[in-house]
Amino acid sequence: MSITWGDLRSWRAAGVTSASDELRRDVLALEKARDAVADEGVPAAWTGLARAAAVARQATLVGRMTTHIEGLADFERQVYAQVGPVTTIERAVVDIENDASAQQFSIDSSGTVSDTSPPQTFDNQFERREHQEGRRSQRDALVARMTAVLDQAYAVDSALVAARPQGSFSDDGPDYVVDPAVEREWATMSDEERRRVIEHIAEEQAREAGVDDFEVRVEDLEDEDGDGTDDDPSTDSRGSWSEDDRVLRIDEGNLDDPTIIATVAHEVRHAEQHKAIDDLPWWPWEDFDGPPGVSQEEVEAWEENFDDYKTSDDDGFDAYRDQPVERDAREAGGDYLDVLDADDLERIREEAR
C-alpha cells in the first residue's frame, strides 16, 4: 500500500509512543499468563498417562507462548525505535507545509504542489520567463523535500513490516518486505503495466529455473464461480501454480500491493520444485542435478509433501504454512523481493513494454 502526503499529515510520534507502551503492557500480561500455564497448567492430583499427556501438551503450549512473546517483544522494540524517525517526519511535514504556504503554493493530499500566487504582469518576455523559472525552482525544491520525507516514511513502514511477528496480525498476510523505492514506483504504475511486469518476472524467473511451456494468468481468484462476489471473504488468495494445466495464476485484486512480486517468484518456485522432482535420478549411479543449494534428499521430501499436500482449508493454516514446499517457496519469494531495487524494477518495466 502506498503512503500519501495526506497520510503523513496524520503521522504523530505520540501515537507511536502510545503503541509501544500498549505493546509492552501486552508482553507483560502474556508473560504472566505463560508463567501461570507453566506453573499451574497441570493439576497436582493428575497421575499416570493422563498426567504425562497433559505435561507434554503443557510444554508445547508454553513453547508456543514463549515464541510469540519473544516475537512481540522484538516488535515492540522496533516500534519504539521508530519514535525518533516519526518525530523527524512530523516536523518536516509541518515545515514543508508552512514554507509552501509562505511561498504561495498549495499541497493536496496526493502530494501535488500547485502555484496559488495571483496573476502578475510583466514588462517583457524575459521578466516573464525569469519569474516562471523562479516559481518552478521553488516548486521543485518543495517536491524534493517531500520526496525525501516520503522515503523516510517508507523506511519506517518497511522496518515495522519486517519486524512484525509472523501470524500475529493476519493468518494470510504476506511475509515480504518491499524496498521503499520499489513501493513508491509500483504505486505510480497502472494495473495494465503491473500485469505486464508480473508476466515478465514470471517468464524471467522460469527461464532461470529451466521451467518452460507454461502460462501466466492474472484473474480474480476470490470469485472462482464468477458470480461477482468473493467465495470466502475471510481469505486472501494471492496466487497459485497448477502442475496439471501448467498455469501460474495471480489474483488481480492484489495488483496494487507490490509484495505480489514475491508471490510470483513463490509460485514459479513451486513449478521449479515439480521440475526438480521430475528430474530425480531413476538409478543409484545417476547424478542428481537439482536447483542450486538443494540436495536430493530435500527434493525427495518435496515429492512426499506434494503426495500429501496440506491445504489451509482442510488442515489448518499452520499445517499448510509449515510444510516443506511452502517454506521453500516462501523463502524463494522473499529472497527475490529482498534484492529487487528501483533500478531492477525500471529495467523490467522497460523490457515488459
NUGU-809100 format. One record per atom (N, C-alpha, C): residue in one letter; x, y, z. Coordinates in steps of 0.2 Angstrom, whole numbers, padded with zeros to 4 digits, always signed. Each point is the difference from the previous one (the first is absolute). Layout:
<pts>
aXYZ
...
</pts>
This chain:
<pts>
m+0004-0006+0000
m-0004+0006+0000
m+0004+0006+0000
s-0001+0005-0004
s+0004+0006-0001
s-0002+0005+0006
i+0005+0004+0002
i-0001+0005+0005
i-0001+0007-0004
t-0005+0003+0002
t-0001+0007-0003
t+0002+0006+0004
w+0000+0006-0003
w+0002+0005+0004
w-0006+0002+0005
g-0006-0002-0002
g-0005+0001+0005
g+0000-0005+0006
d+0003-0006-0001
d+0002-0004+0005
d+0005+0003+0005
l+0005+0003-0003
l+0005+0002+0005
l-0002+0006+0004
r-0005+0004-0002
r-0003+0005+0004
r-0003-0002+0007
s-0002-0007+0000
s-0003-0003+0006
s+0006-0004+0004
w+0006+0000-0002
w+0005-0004+0003
w+0002+0004+0007
r+0000-0003+0005
r+0001+0003+0007
r+0005-0005+0004
a+0006+0003+0002
a+0004-0004+0004
a-0003-0002+0007
a-0005+0004+0002
a-0003-0002+0006
a-0004-0006-0001
g-0003-0001-0006
g-0004-0006-0001
g+0005-0007+0000
v+0006+0001-0003
v+0005-0005+0000
v+0002-0002+0007
t+0001+0005+0005
t+0002-0001+0007
t-0006-0004+0003
s-0006+0002-0001
s-0006-0003+0003
s+0000-0007-0002
a+0001-0001-0007
a+0000-0007-0002
a+0005-0005+0003
s+0006+0003+0001
s+0005-0003+0003
s-0001-0002+0008
d-0003+0005+0003
d-0002-0001+0007
d-0006-0006+0001
e-0004+0000-0005
e-0006-0005+0000
e+0003-0007-0001
l+0005+0000-0005
l+0003-0006-0002
l+0004-0003+0006
r+0003+0004+0004
r+0004-0002+0006
r-0004-0002+0005
r-0006+0003+0001
r-0005-0003+0005
r-0003-0007-0002
d-0001-0001-0007
d-0002-0006-0002
d+0005-0006+0001
v+0007+0002-0001
v+0005-0005+0001
v+0000-0002+0007
l+0000+0005+0005
l+0000-0002+0007
l-0006-0004+0002
a-0006+0001-0003
a-0006-0004+0002
a+0001-0007-0003
l+0003+0000-0006
l+0001-0007-0003
l+0005-0004+0004
e+0005+0004+0002
e+0005-0004+0004
e-0003-0003+0007
k-0004+0004+0003
k-0004-0002+0006
k-0004-0006-0002
a-0004+0000-0005
a-0004-0006-0002
a+0004-0006-0002
r+0006+0001-0003
r+0005-0005-0002
r+0002-0004+0006
d+0002+0005+0005
d+0003-0003+0006
d-0006-0004+0004
a-0006+0003+0000
a-0005-0004+0003
a-0001-0007-0003
v+0000+0000-0006
v-0001-0007-0004
v+0006-0004+0002
a+0006+0002+0000
a+0006-0004+0002
a-0001-0002+0007
d-0002+0004+0005
d+0000-0002+0007
d-0006-0004+0002
e-0006+0002-0003
e-0006-0003+0002
e-0005-0003-0005
g+0003-0001-0006
g-0003-0003-0005
g-0003-0007+0001
v+0004-0004+0004
v-0002-0007+0001
v-0001-0001+0007
p-0006-0002+0002
p-0002-0001+0007
p+0005-0005+0003
a+0001+0001+0006
a+0005-0005+0004
a-0003-0006+0001
a-0007-0001+0000
a-0003-0006+0002
a+0000-0005-0006
w+0002+0002-0006
w+0000-0004-0006
w+0006-0004+0000
t-0001-0007-0002
t+0006-0004+0000
t-0001-0005-0006
g+0005-0004-0001
g+0000-0005-0005
g+0001+0003-0007
l-0004-0003-0005
l+0000+0002-0007
l-0003+0007-0001
a-0005+0001+0004
a-0004+0006-0001
a+0005+0006+0002
r+0004-0001+0005
r+0004+0005+0002
r+0006+0001-0005
a+0003-0005-0003
a+0005+0000-0005
a-0002+0003-0006
a-0007-0001-0002
a-0002+0003-0006
a-0001+0008+0001
a-0003+0001+0006
a-0001+0007+0002
a+0006+0004+0000
v+0006-0003+0003
v+0006+0003+0000
v+0003+0002-0006
a-0001-0005-0005
a+0003+0001-0007
a-0004+0006-0003
r-0007+0000+0000
r-0004+0005-0002
r+0002+0007+0003
q+0001+0000+0006
q+0002+0006+0004
q+0007+0003-0003
a+0005-0005-0001
a+0006+0002-0003
a+0000+0003-0007
t-0004-0003-0004
t-0002+0003-0006
t-0003+0007+0000
l-0005+0001+0004
l-0003+0006+0001
l+0005+0005+0002
v+0004-0001+0005
v+0004+0005+0003
v+0005+0002-0005
g+0003-0005-0004
g+0005+0001-0005
g-0003+0005-0005
r-0006-0001-0002
r-0004+0004-0005
r-0001+0007+0003
m-0002+0001+0006
m-0001+0006+0003
m+0007+0004+0001
t+0005-0004+0001
t+0007+0004+0001
t+0002+0002-0007
t-0001-0004-0005
t+0002+0003-0007
t-0004+0006-0002
h-0007+0000+0002
h-0004+0006-0002
h+0002+0006+0004
i+0002-0001+0007
i+0002+0005+0004
i+0006+0003-0002
e+0005-0004-0002
e+0006+0003-0003
e+0000+0004-0006
g-0005-0003-0005
g-0001+0004-0006
g-0003+0007+0002
l-0005+0000+0004
l-0004+0006+0002
l+0005+0005+0003
a+0004-0003+0005
a+0005+0005+0003
a+0005+0003-0005
d+0002-0004-0005
d+0004+0003-0005
d-0003+0005-0004
f-0007-0001-0002
f-0004+0004-0003
f+0000+0007+0004
e-0002-0001+0006
e-0001+0006+0004
e+0007+0005+0000
r+0006-0004+0000
r+0006+0004+0000
r+0001+0004-0006
q-0002-0004-0006
q+0000+0004-0006
q-0005+0005-0001
v-0006+0000+0003
v-0005+0005+0000
v+0003+0006+0004
y+0003-0001+0006
y+0003+0005+0004
y+0006+0004-0004
a+0004-0004-0004
a+0005+0002-0004
a-0002+0005-0005
q-0007+0000-0002
q-0002+0004-0005
q-0003+0007+0002
v+0000+0001+0007
v-0002+0006+0003
v+0004+0006-0003
g+0007-0001+0000
g+0004+0006-0002
g-0001+0001-0008
p+0000-0005-0004
p-0001+0002-0007
p-0007+0003-0001
v-0005-0003+0003
v-0007+0003-0001
v+0000+0008+0003
t+0004+0001+0005
t+0000+0007+0002
t+0003+0004-0005
t+0005-0002-0003
t+0004+0004-0006
t-0005+0001-0005
i-0004-0005-0002
i-0005+0000-0006
i-0005+0005+0002
e-0003+0000+0006
e-0005+0004+0002
e+0002+0007+0000
r+0006+0002+0002
r+0002+0007+0000
r+0002+0002-0007
a+0002-0005-0004
a+0002+0002-0007
a-0007+0002-0004
v-0005-0004+0001
v-0006+0001-0003
v-0003+0007+0001
v+0000+0002+0007
v-0002+0007+0002
v+0004+0005-0003
d+0007-0001+0000
d+0004+0005-0003
d-0001+0001-0008
i-0001-0006-0003
i-0001+0001-0008
i-0007+0003-0001
e-0005-0002+0004
e-0006+0004-0001
e+0000+0007+0001
n+0004+0002+0006
n+0000+0007+0001
n+0004+0004-0005
d+0005-0003-0003
d+0004+0003-0005
d-0004+0001-0006
a-0003-0006-0002
a-0005+0001-0006
a-0005+0005+0000
s-0003+0001+0006
s-0005+0005+0001
s+0003+0007-0001
a+0006+0001+0004
a+0004+0006-0001
a+0002+0002-0007
q+0001-0005-0004
q+0002+0001-0007
q-0005+0000-0005
q-0007+0000+0003
q-0006+0000-0004
q+0000-0006-0004
f+0001-0006+0003
f-0001-0007-0003
f-0005-0003+0004
s-0004-0005-0003
s-0004-0004+0004
s+0002-0008-0001
i-0001-0004+0005
i+0001-0007-0001
i-0006-0004+0001
d-0002-0004-0004
d-0006-0004+0001
d+0001-0007+0003
s-0005-0004+0002
s+0002-0006+0004
s+0004-0005-0004
s+0000+0001-0007
s+0003-0005-0004
s+0008+0002-0001
g+0001+0006+0002
g+0007+0003+0000
g+0001+0004-0006
t-0005+0002-0004
t+0001+0005-0005
t+0001+0007+0002
v+0005+0003-0002
v+0001+0007+0002
v-0002+0005-0006
s-0004+0005+0002
s-0003+0004-0005
s+0001+0008+0002
d+0002+0004-0005
d+0001+0007+0001
d-0006+0004+0001
t-0001+0003+0006
t-0006+0004+0002
t+0001+0007+0000
s+0006+0002-0003
s+0002+0007+0000
s-0005+0004-0005
p-0002+0006+0001
p-0004+0004-0004
p+0003+0001-0007
p-0004+0001-0005
p+0003+0002-0007
p+0004+0006+0001
q+0006+0001-0004
q+0004+0006+0000
q+0001+0002-0007
t+0002+0006-0001
t+0001+0003-0007
t+0008+0002+0000
f+0002-0001-0006
f+0007+0001-0001
f+0002+0005-0006
d+0005+0003+0000
d+0002+0005-0005
d+0002-0003-0006
n+0003-0006+0001
n+0003-0004-0006
n+0000-0007+0001
q+0001-0004-0006
q+0000-0007+0001
q+0006-0003+0004
f+0006+0004+0000
f+0005-0002+0005
f-0002+0000+0007
e-0003+0005+0002
e-0003+0000+0007
e-0005-0006+0002
r-0004-0001-0005
r-0005-0005+0000
r+0003-0007+0001
r+0005-0002-0004
r+0004-0006+0000
r+0004+0000+0007
e+0003+0005+0002
e+0004+0000+0006
e-0005-0001+0006
h-0006+0003+0000
h-0004-0002+0005
h-0003-0007+0000
q-0001-0002-0005
q-0003-0007-0001
q+0006-0005+0002
e+0006+0001-0002
e+0005-0005+0002
e+0001+0001+0007
g+0000+0005+0003
g+0001+0001+0008
g-0006-0004+0003
r-0006+0001-0002
r-0006-0004+0003
r+0001-0007-0001
r+0002-0002-0005
r+0001-0007-0002
r+0006-0003+0005
s+0005+0004+0001
s+0006-0002+0004
s-0003-0001+0007
q-0004+0005+0003
q-0003-0001+0006
q-0004-0006+0001
r-0004-0001-0005
r-0004-0006+0000
r+0004-0007+0000
d+0005+0000-0004
d+0004-0006+0000
d+0003-0001+0006
a+0003+0005+0004
a+0003-0001+0006
a-0005-0002+0005
l-0006+0002+0000
l-0005-0003+0005
l-0001-0007-0002
v-0001-0002-0006
v-0001-0007-0002
v+0006-0004+0002
a+0006+0002-0001
a+0006-0004+0003
a+0000-0001+0007
r-0002+0005+0004
r-0001-0001+0007
r-0005-0005+0002
m-0006+0001-0004
m-0005-0005+0002
m+0002-0007-0002
t+0003-0001-0006
t+0003-0007-0002
t+0004-0003+0006
a+0005+0004+0002
a+0004-0002+0006
a-0004-0002+0006
v-0005+0003+0002
v-0004-0001+0005
v-0004-0007-0001
l-0003-0001-0006
l-0003-0006-0002
l+0004-0006+0001
d+0007+0001-0003
d+0004-0005+0001
d+0002-0002+0007
q+0000+0005+0004
q+0001-0002+0008
q-0006-0004+0002
a-0006+0002-0002
a-0006-0003+0002
a+0000-0007-0002
y+0002-0001-0006
y+0000-0007-0003
y+0005-0005+0004
a+0005+0003+0002
a+0005-0003+0004
a-0003-0002+0007
v-0003+0004+0003
v-0004-0001+0006
v-0005-0006-0001
d-0004+0001-0005
d-0005-0005-0001
d+0003-0007-0002
s+0006+0000-0004
s+0003-0007-0001
s+0003-0003+0006
a+0003+0004+0004
a+0003-0002+0006
a-0005-0004+0005
l-0006+0003+0000
l-0005-0003+0004
l-0003-0006-0003
v-0001+0000-0006
v-0002-0006-0004
v+0005-0006+0001
a+0006+0002+0000
a+0005-0005+0000
a+0000-0003+0007
a-0001+0004+0005
a+0000-0002+0007
a-0006-0003+0003
r-0005+0000-0004
r-0007-0003+0002
r+0001-0007+0002
p-0003-0002+0005
p+0000-0007+0002
p-0004-0004-0005
q+0002-0005-0003
q-0003-0004-0005
q-0007-0003+0003
g-0005+0001-0003
g-0007-0003+0002
g-0003+0004+0006
s+0003+0006+0002
s-0003+0003+0006
s-0005+0005-0002
f+0000+0002-0006
f-0005+0005-0003
f-0005-0003-0005
s+0003-0005-0004
s-0004-0002-0005
s+0002-0007-0002
d-0005-0005-0001
d+0002-0007-0002
d+0003+0000-0007
d-0003+0004-0004
d+0001-0001-0007
d+0005+0006-0003
g+0002+0004+0004
g+0004+0006-0002
g+0007-0002-0002
p+0003+0003-0005
p+0006-0002-0003
p+0006+0002+0005
d+0006-0004-0001
d+0005+0001+0005
d+0006+0005-0004
y-0002+0003-0005
y+0005+0003-0004
y+0000+0008+0001
v+0006+0002+0000
v+0002+0007+0001
v+0002+0003-0007
v-0002+0006-0001
v+0001+0003-0007
v+0005+0006+0001
d+0005+0001-0004
d+0004+0006+0000
d-0004+0006-0001
p+0001+0005+0004
p-0005+0006+0000
p+0000+0003-0007
a+0006+0000-0004
a+0000+0003-0006
a-0004-0004-0005
v+0000-0007+0000
v-0004-0004-0004
v-0008+0001+0002
e-0001+0001+0006
e-0007+0001+0002
e-0003+0006-0003
r+0004+0005+0000
r-0002+0007-0002
r-0001-0001-0008
e+0005-0003-0003
e-0001-0001-0008
e-0006-0004-0001
w-0001-0005+0003
w-0006-0005-0001
w-0007+0004+0000
a+0000+0005+0005
a-0006+0004+0001
a-0001+0004-0006
t+0005+0002-0004
t-0002+0004-0006
t-0002-0003-0006
m+0000-0007+0000
m-0001-0004-0005
m-0007-0002-0001
s-0003+0000-0006
s-0007-0003-0001
s+0000-0007+0001
d-0006-0003+0000
d-0001-0007+0001
d+0002-0003-0006
e-0001+0003-0006
e+0002-0004-0006
e+0008+0000+0000
e+0004+0005+0002
e+0007-0001+0000
e+0002-0005+0005
r-0003+0000+0006
r+0001-0005+0005
r-0001-0007-0002
r-0005-0001-0004
r-0001-0007-0003
r+0006-0002-0005
r+0002+0005-0004
r+0006-0001-0004
r+0006-0002+0003
v+0001+0004+0006
v+0006-0001+0004
v+0000-0007+0003
i-0006-0002+0003
i-0001-0006+0003
i+0002-0006-0005
e-0003+0001-0006
e+0001-0005-0005
e+0008-0001-0002
h+0003+0006+0000
h+0007+0000-0002
h+0004-0003+0005
i-0001+0001+0007
i+0003-0003+0005
i+0000-0007+0000
a-0007-0002-0001
a-0001-0008+0000
a+0004-0003-0005
e+0000+0003-0006
e+0003-0003-0006
e+0008+0000+0002
e+0003+0005+0002
e+0007+0001+0002
e+0002-0005+0005
q-0004-0001+0005
q+0002-0004+0006
q-0001-0008-0003
a-0005-0001-0004
a-0001-0007-0002
a+0006-0002-0005
r+0002+0005-0004
r+0006-0002-0005
r+0006-0001+0005
e+0001+0003+0005
e+0006-0001+0004
e-0001-0007+0004
a-0006-0002+0001
a-0001-0006+0003
a+0000-0006-0004
g+0000+0001-0007
g-0001-0005-0005
g-0007-0002-0001
v-0005+0004+0002
v-0007-0002+0000
v-0003+0003-0007
d-0003-0004-0004
d-0003+0003-0006
d-0007-0003-0001
d-0003+0002-0006
d-0006-0002-0002
d-0006+0001+0006
f+0000+0006+0002
f-0005+0002+0005
f-0004+0007-0002
e-0005+0001+0003
e-0004+0007-0001
e-0001+0004+0006
v+0000+0006+0000
v-0001+0005+0006
v-0007+0003-0001
r-0004-0001+0005
r-0007+0003-0001
r-0001+0005+0006
v-0002+0006-0001
v-0002+0004+0006
v-0007+0001+0000
e-0003-0003+0005
e-0008-0001+0000
e-0002+0001+0007
d-0007+0000+0001
d-0003+0001+0006
d+0000-0007+0004
l+0005-0002+0004
l+0000-0006+0004
l-0005+0000+0006
e-0003+0005+0001
e-0005+0000+0006
e-0007-0001-0002
d-0001+0000-0007
d-0007-0002-0002
d+0001-0005-0006
e+0001-0006+0002
e+0001-0006-0004
e-0006-0002-0004
d-0006+0001+0003
d-0006-0002-0003
d-0003+0006-0004
g+0003+0006+0000
g-0002+0005-0005
g-0006+0004+0002
d-0002-0001+0006
d-0007+0004+0001
d+0001+0007+0003
g+0006+0003-0001
g+0001+0007+0002
g+0002+0001+0007
t+0000-0005+0005
t+0001+0001+0007
t+0006-0005+0002
d+0003+0002+0005
d+0006-0005+0002
d-0003-0006+0003
d+0003-0006-0002
d-0002-0006+0003
d+0000-0001+0007
d+0006+0003+0003
d+0001+0000+0007
d+0003+0006+0002
p-0004+0005+0003
p+0003+0006+0002
p+0006+0000+0005
s+0000-0005+0003
s+0005-0001+0006
s+0007-0002-0003
t+0001-0001-0006
t+0006-0002-0003
t+0003+0005-0005
d+0006-0001-0001
d+0003+0005-0005
d+0004-0005-0005
s-0002-0002-0005
s+0003-0004-0005
s+0005+0004-0004
r+0006+0000+0000
r+0005+0004-0004
r+0003-0003-0006
g+0001-0007+0000
g+0002-0003-0006
g+0000-0007+0001
s+0001-0004-0006
s+0001-0007+0000
s+0004-0003-0006
w+0002-0006+0001
w+0003-0003-0006
w-0003-0007-0001
s-0003-0001-0006
s-0003-0006-0001
s+0005-0005-0005
e+0002-0005+0003
e+0004-0005-0004
e-0004-0003-0005
d-0006-0001+0001
d-0004-0004-0005
d-0001+0004-0007
d-0002+0006+0001
d-0001+0004-0006
d+0006+0005-0002
r+0005+0000+0005
r+0006+0004-0001
r-0002+0008-0001
v-0004+0002+0005
v-0002+0007+0000
v+0002+0003+0007
l+0003+0006+0000
l+0002+0004+0006
l-0005+0005+0000
r-0004+0000+0005
r-0006+0005+0001
r+0002+0005+0006
i-0002+0006-0002
i+0002+0006+0005
i-0007+0003+0001
d-0002+0002+0006
d-0006+0003+0001
d+0000+0008-0002
e-0005+0002-0004
e+0000+0007-0002
e-0002+0004+0005
g-0003-0002+0005
g-0002+0004+0006
g+0006+0003+0004
n+0006-0003-0001
n+0006+0001+0004
n+0005+0004-0004
l-0001+0002-0006
l+0004+0004-0005
l+0003+0006+0003
d-0004+0003+0005
d+0003+0007+0003
d+0005-0002+0005
d+0001-0006+0002
d+0005-0001+0006
d+0006-0003-0003
p+0006+0004+0000
p+0006-0002-0003
p+0003-0007+0003
t-0003-0003+0005
t+0003-0006+0003
t-0003-0006-0005
i-0005+0002-0004
i-0002-0005-0005
i+0006-0002-0005
i+0005+0004+0000
i+0006-0002-0004
i+0003-0006+0003
a+0000-0001+0007
a+0003-0005+0004
a-0004-0006-0001
t-0007+0001-0001
t-0005-0006-0001
t+0002-0003-0007
v+0002+0004-0005
v+0001-0003-0006
v+0006-0004+0000
a+0006+0002+0004
a+0006-0004+0000
a-0002-0006+0005
h-0004+0001+0004
h-0002-0006+0005
h-0004-0005-0005
e-0004+0002-0004
e-0004-0005-0004
e+0005-0003-0006
v+0005+0004-0002
v+0004-0003-0005
v+0005-0005+0003
r+0001+0001+0007
r+0004-0005+0004
r-0004-0007+0000
h-0006+0000+0001
h-0004-0006+0000
h+0001-0004-0007
a+0000+0004-0005
a+0001-0003-0007
a+0007-0003+0000
e+0005+0003+0003
e+0007-0002+0000
e+0000-0006+0005
q-0004+0000+0005
q+0000-0006+0004
q-0002-0006-0003
h-0006+0000-0004
h-0002-0005-0004
h+0005-0003-0005
k+0003+0005-0003
k+0005-0002-0005
k+0006-0004+0003
a+0002+0003+0006
a+0005-0004+0003
a-0002-0007+0002
i-0006-0001+0002
i-0003-0007+0001
i+0000-0004-0006
d-0002+0003-0005
d+0000-0004-0007
d+0007-0002-0002
d+0005+0004+0002
d+0007-0001-0002
d+0004-0004+0005
l-0003-0003+0005
l+0003-0004+0005
l+0003-0006-0004
p+0006-0002+0002
p+0003-0006-0003
p-0004-0007+0001
w+0000-0003-0006
w-0004-0007+0001
w+0004-0005+0003
w+0007+0000-0002
w+0005-0005+0002
w+0005+0003+0005
p+0002-0004+0005
p+0005+0002+0005
p+0006+0003-0003
w+0002-0002-0006
w+0007+0002-0003
w-0001+0007-0003
e-0006+0002-0001
e-0002+0006-0004
e+0002+0006+0005
d+0002+0006-0003
d+0002+0006+0004
d-0007+0004+0001
f+0000+0003+0006
f-0006+0004+0001
f+0002+0007-0002
d-0004+0004-0004
d+0001+0006-0002
d-0007+0004+0001
g+0000+0003+0006
g-0006+0004+0002
g+0001+0007+0001
p-0004+0004+0003
p+0001+0007+0001
p+0006+0001+0004
p+0003+0006-0001
p+0006+0002+0004
p-0001+0000+0007
g+0004-0003+0004
g+0000+0000+0007
g-0005-0005+0003
v-0003-0004-0004
v-0005-0005+0002
v+0002-0007-0001
s+0000-0004+0005
s+0002-0007+0000
s-0005-0005-0003
q+0002-0006-0002
q-0005-0005-0002
q-0005-0002+0005
e+0003+0000+0006
e-0005-0002+0006
e-0005+0006+0001
e+0001+0006-0001
e-0005+0005+0000
e-0005-0001-0005
v+0002-0001-0006
v-0004-0001-0006
v-0005-0006+0001
e+0003-0005+0003
e-0004-0006+0002
e-0005+0001+0005
a+0002+0005+0005
a-0005+0002+0005
a-0006+0004-0004
w+0002+0004-0005
w-0005+0004-0004
w-0005-0005-0003
e+0003-0005-0003
e-0005-0005-0003
e-0005-0003+0005
e+0003-0002+0006
e-0005-0003+0005
e-0005+0005+0002
n+0002+0007+0001
n-0004+0005+0002
n-0006+0001-0005
f+0002+0000-0007
f-0005+0001-0005
f-0005-0006+0000
d+0002-0006+0002
d-0004-0006+0000
d-0005+0001+0006
d+0002+0004+0005
d-0004+0001+0006
d-0001+0007+0001
y-0002+0004-0005
y+0000+0007+0001
y-0005+0003+0004
k+0001+0004+0005
k-0005+0002+0005
k-0002+0007-0002
t-0007+0001+0000
t-0003+0007-0002
t-0002+0003+0007
s+0000+0007-0001
s-0002+0003+0006
s-0008-0001+0002
d-0004-0001-0005
d-0007-0002+0001
d-0001-0006+0004
d+0004-0005-0002
d-0001-0007+0003
d+0004-0002+0006
d+0006+0003+0000
d+0005-0002+0005
d+0002+0006+0005
g-0003+0006-0001
g+0002+0005+0004
g+0006+0004-0003
f+0001+0007+0002
f+0005+0004-0003
f+0007-0002+0001
d+0001-0002+0007
d+0006-0002+0002
d+0003-0006-0004
a-0004-0005-0001
a+0002-0006-0003
a+0002+0002-0008
y-0004+0004-0003
y+0001+0002-0007
y+0006+0004+0000
r+0001+0005+0005
r+0006+0004-0001
r+0007-0003+0002
d+0000-0005+0004
d+0006-0003+0003
d+0002-0006-0005
q-0004-0002-0005
q+0003-0006-0004
q+0006+0002-0004
p+0004-0005-0002
p+0006+0002-0003
p+0000+0004-0007
v-0005-0002-0004
v+0000+0004-0006
v-0002+0007+0001
e-0005+0002+0005
e-0002+0007+0001
e+0006+0004+0003
r+0003-0003+0005
r+0006+0003+0003
r+0005+0002-0005
d+0002-0005-0004
d+0005+0002-0006
d-0003+0005-0005
a-0006+0000-0002
a-0003+0005-0005
a+0000+0006+0004
r-0002+0001+0006
r+0000+0006+0003
r+0006+0003+0001
e+0005-0004+0001
e+0007+0003+0001
e+0003+0003-0007
a-0002-0004-0005
a+0002+0002-0007
a-0003+0007-0002
g-0007+0000+0002
g-0003+0007-0002
g+0003+0005+0004
g+0001-0001+0007
g+0004+0005+0004
g+0006+0002-0003
d+0004-0005-0002
d+0007+0002-0002
d+0000+0004-0007
y-0005-0001-0004
y+0000+0003-0006
y-0002+0008+0001
l-0005+0001+0005
l-0002+0007+0001
l+0005+0003+0004
d+0004-0003+0005
d+0005+0003+0004
d+0005+0004-0004
v+0002-0003-0006
v+0005+0003-0004
v-0003+0004-0006
l-0006+0000-0001
l-0003+0004-0005
l+0000+0008+0002
d+0004+0004-0004
d+0000+0007+0001
d-0003+0004-0005
a+0000+0007+0000
a-0004+0004-0005
a+0003-0001-0007
d+0007-0001+0000
d+0003-0001-0006
d-0002-0006-0004
d-0001-0006+0004
d-0002-0006-0002
d-0007+0001-0003
l-0005+0003+0004
l-0007+0001-0002
l+0000+0004-0007
e+0004+0005+0000
e+0000+0004-0006
e+0002-0004-0006
r+0005-0004+0000
r+0003-0004-0005
r-0006-0005-0002
i-0004-0003+0005
i-0005-0004-0002
i-0006+0003-0004
r-0001+0006+0003
r-0005+0004-0003
r+0001+0002-0008
e+0007+0001-0001
e+0002+0002-0007
e-0001-0006-0004
e+0002-0006+0002
e+0000-0006-0003
e-0007-0003-0001
a-0004+0002+0004
a-0007-0003+0000
a-0005+0004-0005
r+0003+0006-0002
r-0005+0004-0005
r-0001-0003-0006
</pts>
